[in-house]
Amino acid sequence: MSPLFRRKPAQTPQTPQAPQSSQYSENHLVTLIRKPGCHLCDDAQLVVEKVCGDLGVPWEGKDITQDPRLHDEYWEQIPVVLVDGRQHTFWRVNEERLRKALTE
């Protein structure tokens, strides 16, 4: 029979995929250093939440106004994202770059 006349199998509705396994969670920790009222910090948090949620990687937020050491080190760069305690980026968080850093 011609491929044009073959009946396609009934498609089942797609269910959203669950986040990938937490294979990365044991290897990484993402830290978002931010301050209250910072719109760039809010944007960065959305990216961090999405990427870490997708990959099952734990993340934590730290308020720069509550930690003098963080304040002295990062005040002019917030928001700052650390991966495993090392600075990954600041000001703007690129989703693809963060995802790549966590999966390599």
C-alpha positions as CSV (number, residue, x, y, z in Angstrom):
1,M,0.0,0.0,0.0
2,S,1.2,3.5,-0.8
3,P,2.6,5.5,2.2
4,L,0.1,8.2,1.4
5,F,-2.8,5.9,2.3
6,R,-1.3,4.3,5.3
7,R,-3.3,5.0,8.4
8,K,-1.2,6.8,11.1
9,P,-1.4,5.3,14.5
10,A,-3.5,7.2,16.9
11,Q,-1.5,9.7,18.8
12,T,-1.7,9.7,22.6
13,P,-1.7,13.1,24.3
14,Q,1.8,14.2,25.4
15,T,2.2,14.5,29.1
16,P,4.7,17.1,30.3
17,Q,8.1,15.5,31.1
18,A,9.1,15.3,34.7
19,P,12.4,17.0,35.5
20,Q,15.4,15.0,34.6
21,S,16.7,12.8,37.3
22,S,18.8,14.3,40.0
23,Q,22.0,12.9,38.6
24,Y,23.5,16.4,38.8
25,S,22.3,17.3,42.3
26,E,25.0,15.4,44.0
27,N,27.7,17.1,42.0
28,H,26.6,20.8,42.1
29,L,25.1,23.6,44.2
30,V,24.0,26.9,42.7
31,T,24.1,30.0,44.8
32,L,22.3,33.2,43.9
33,I,23.6,36.2,45.7
34,R,21.0,39.0,45.5
35,K,19.4,41.9,47.4
36,P,15.8,42.7,48.0
37,G,14.1,45.0,45.5
38,C,16.6,44.2,42.7
39,H,14.8,43.6,39.4
40,L,17.9,41.9,37.8
41,C,18.0,39.6,40.9
42,D,14.4,38.7,40.3
43,D,15.1,37.9,36.6
44,A,18.2,35.9,37.6
45,Q,16.2,33.9,40.2
46,L,13.7,32.9,37.5
47,V,16.5,31.5,35.3
48,V,18.1,29.7,38.3
49,E,14.8,28.2,39.4
50,K,14.0,26.9,35.9
51,V,17.4,25.4,35.1
52,C,17.9,23.9,38.6
53,G,14.4,22.6,38.6
54,D,14.8,21.0,35.2
55,L,18.1,19.3,36.2
56,G,17.3,18.5,39.9
57,V,20.2,20.6,41.1
58,P,19.8,22.3,44.5
59,W,20.2,26.0,44.7
60,E,20.2,28.5,47.5
61,G,19.7,32.3,47.7
62,K,21.8,34.6,49.8
63,D,20.9,38.2,50.7
64,I,23.9,40.4,50.2
65,T,22.5,42.9,52.7
66,Q,22.7,40.3,55.5
67,D,26.3,39.2,54.9
68,P,29.2,41.7,55.2
69,R,31.6,39.4,53.4
70,L,29.3,38.9,50.4
71,H,28.6,42.6,50.4
72,D,32.2,43.6,50.3
73,E,33.0,41.0,47.6
74,Y,30.0,41.3,45.3
75,W,28.2,44.6,45.9
76,E,28.9,46.0,42.4
77,Q,28.1,42.8,40.6
78,I,24.7,41.6,41.9
79,P,23.0,39.4,41.1
80,V,25.9,36.9,41.2
81,V,25.5,33.2,40.5
82,L,28.0,30.8,42.0
83,V,28.3,27.2,40.8
84,D,29.9,25.0,43.5
85,G,31.2,28.2,45.3
86,R,32.9,29.6,42.2
87,Q,31.6,32.7,40.4
88,H,29.7,31.6,37.2
89,T,28.2,34.9,36.1
90,F,26.8,38.3,37.3
91,W,24.2,40.8,36.3
92,R,22.5,38.7,33.7
93,V,22.1,34.9,33.8
94,N,22.1,33.0,30.5
95,E,20.0,29.9,30.8
96,E,21.9,27.9,28.2
97,R,25.3,28.8,29.7
98,L,24.1,27.8,33.2
99,R,22.6,24.6,32.0
100,K,25.8,23.7,30.2
101,A,27.9,24.4,33.3
102,L,25.7,22.1,35.3
103,T,25.7,19.2,32.8
104,E,29.3,19.0,31.9
